[in-house]
């Protein structure tokens, strides 16, 4: 019988280099990105995998510290390494040391000193609502279910009030967490579409039972996207209008906005490191929600 052996570890080099890596992950089973004492963190899982792959302890910096249950398709991390393994080697070899719910999507060389968090210029988040009379049990960890029909056009009109540079303290949990609560939203929209047809059950009402709230900004406050999503749900139900959204923004009080929406509907889609608009600004109104 032939025994399989571990491949040789990449050879360290004295000068080191900086790598930029893009990750996708299912956040269901994690306490969030950042290492915490109350559960398994994505940061710990990735750092452990890198240590097993390179043979040396590695600390990583993420573009954003997603909360427990939040997912990512485009989380970016940076780290320094003395490994000589090519980027393709990291892309193919590191996944062996990661759980199945964490995927390496891209690896590239980065300039010395590159920091995935502080060098980020734009971030795109998406919040997904399953708007159907009947709950889909297979989507419970990946969307937020709303039984009653939501008015997506009213929701879009309301979120359009937030585009621009404003003080967004009304959507920040436990303000103040940062030196400033002023942010610039470049793009925000709500669209309705079909999604994930691979699961196959015929729709109960119509095929357009998913709402996508996409938002792109230069940065986000703690729970900002989820607080906006919770507010938009009230708009969709007819409780508030777009003018109420403007009033909430102007008054600047967290108690006036909606609840913080559950984490499982939130996805970090993409992070930009220059002034080029992200994909959120080029989506067509008829685009469907997709896990890819």
N, C-alpha and C positions, 0 to 999 in steps of 0.2 A: 504494500500500500504506500502510495506517495503522499507525504505530508506537505500541505501548503504552508509556506512561510511568508512572514510579513515582508513587503518590499523594502529595499534599503531606504533609509531616511535621506532626504535631500541634504547635500553637503552645505554646512554653514560657510558664509563668506564674511570677512572681518568688517567690511565697510557697511554692509546692510543696504536695504532698499525699502521704499514705501510702496505698498500695493493698495489699490482701490478695488473693492469687491462688492458686487450686487447680490443680495439675498432675497429669496422669497420664503415665506414661512406661514404656517398655520399656527396662530397664537393660542389656540384653544387650551392646550395643556400647560401653558406657561404663566408665570406670575408677572410677565412683562419682559421688556428687553433688559433692563438694568438688574444687576445682581442684588438680590434681597434675601433676608433671612427666612421669609415665609413661603418659599417654594422654589421651583426650578426656573431659572431665568434663561432667556435665549442667549444673552451675552456669555453666560457661563458655559453653555453647551457649545457655542462657537469657539470660544477660547480653548476649551478642552480639546475639541477636534483639531484646532490648529497646533496645539502642543503635541498631540499624537502624530500629526502629519510631519511637522518640521523637527520634532525632537527638542524644541526649546519653548519655554513659557512665553506666551504672546498676549499682549493686551490690545484690545481693539476699541476704536471709537466709532459710534454709530451716528448717522445723520439725525436720528430722532429716537427718543426712548419711548417706544410704544407701550401702552398699558396692557394689563392682563386681558387676554381674549381678543386683542386687536391683531389683525393680520397684515402681511406685507407682500407686495409683488415686486417692490423696488427699493427695499432698504439698502442703503449704502454704508459700508464700513471701511475704515482705513486702519492700517497697522504697519509697523516696521518689522522687517524680518531679515535675518542673515541667510536664509535659505536660497540656494541657487536654482531651485525648481522653477521652470518657466511658468508663465501664467496659465498655460494650458495644463501643466502638471497640477497646479492648484485646482483648476476647474474640474479635472477628472479624478484627482486623488483625494482631495479633502472630503468629498461626499461619503467616502467609505467610513469616515470617522464621525459623521453627523447622523442624527435620527432622520427618519423618512419624512418628517414634517418640516424639515429645513433643507432648502435647495440653494445651491450656488448657481447663479444665472450668468455671471460674467466676472472676469478678473482682468485687471490691466495695471500696468506700471503707472505710478503717480509721481509727481515732483516731490523732492525731499521736503518734509514739513507739511504736506497735504493733510488736512484735517476734515474728515467727512462731516463733522457737525458745524464747525465754525466757518468753513469755506462754502457751505451750501447757500445758494442764492434764491432758490425757489423750491417749494414742495407742493406736491399734488396728492390730495386725499380724496377717497371716494367712500360714501356711505350708502349702503344698499338696503332697501326696504322691500320685503315681500308683501305686496298689497293684494291679498286674496281672501275670499270668504273662508277658505280651508287652509289650515296650516300644513306645510310640507315638513315632515319629521327629519328629512335628510338635510334640510337647510337651516336647522335650528342654531348651529354654531357659526353660520356664515352670512346670515341676514337677520334683520329684525322684522318680525311679523306684525302687520296691521290688518285687522279684519275689515274694517269699514273703508269704503272707497275714498282715497285721498285726492284732492284737487291738485294735480301736479302743476297746472298752469298758474294757480295762485301761489304755490310754493316757489315756483321759478321767479315770479314777479317780486315776491318778498325777499328772496335771497339776492336778487339783483340790487337791492338797496344797500347791500354791504360792500359792493365793489368800490375800491378806492382806498385811501389812507384814512384810518379812523382809530380812535381809542376803543378797543374791543373788551374792556374790562367787564362788561355785562355778560360776556360769555366765558369768563375765566373762573375756574374753581379756586376758592380760597385766595382771591386777589388781595395783595399783590404777591406774585411769585417771581416776577422779573423786574428789572430796573424800569422798564417801560412796557405799557400794555398797548402801545401804538403799533399797528401792523398794516401792511398794504396787501389787499386782496386784488389779484390781477384778473381773476376769472371765477365765476360761480354760476352754476346752473343746476336745474332739476329736470330730468328727462324720464320718460316712461318707455319701457321696452320689454321684449321677451328675453329669456335667459335660460342657460343650462338645460336645453332641451334633451340632453343625453339621459336625464333621469326619467323622461318619457311619459309621465302620466298626463293624459289630456287635461288642459286647463278647465277649471270650474266655470269661469265667466268668460274671459278672453285671454289671449296669449300675452297681452301686455301687462303683466301683473307684477313687474319689478320697477321700482323707482330708484334712480341713481342721482345722488346729490354729489356733484364734483366741485371741488374748490381748490384753487391754486393761489398761493400767497408767498410772501418773502419769509414767513415764519408763522408759527401758531402758538397761542397761549395754552396753558394746561387745561385740557378737556374742551378746548374751544370748538373744534369741529363737532364733537358730540353734543355740546350745548346748542349749537346752531341747528343741528339735526333735530334735537328735541323741540326746539322752537318751531321749526318748519312743520313738524307733525301737527302741532296745534293749528297752524295756518291751513294745512291740508284738510283738517277736520272742520274748518269754517269758523273756529273760535277767534282767530286773529286774521288781520289783513296785512298787506304790504306796508300800509301806513303804521300799523302797530309794530312791525319790525323796525321801522325808522324811529318810532318813539322809544322802543327798548334800547336801541343803539344810542340815542341822544341822551336818555336819562342815565345810562351807564350803571345800572343796578342789576346785579346777578339775580335778585329775587323777582325781577320783572320778566325775565326770559323763561323759556321752557326748561323742563328737566334735562339733565344730562342723559342722552340716549344710551342704550346698552352698548357695550364694546364690540360685540360680535359682528355688527354691520359695518365696521370701519376697516378700511384698507389704506395703507401707505402705498401709493401707486408708483411714484417716481420722484426723484430728487434731481434738481438741476444745479450746475456749478458755474453757469454763466448767465447772461441775460436772455438767452434764447427761450421763448415760450415752450412750456411742456406740452405733452400730448393733450392735456385737458382743454387747451384753447383751440384745438383743431378737430375735436370730436364733432361729428354731425349729429343733428337732433335725432336721427333714426338709428344711431348706434345702439347695439344691444349690449347689455351687461355680459361680460365674459370672464371666466376665471383665468384667462391667459392675458 
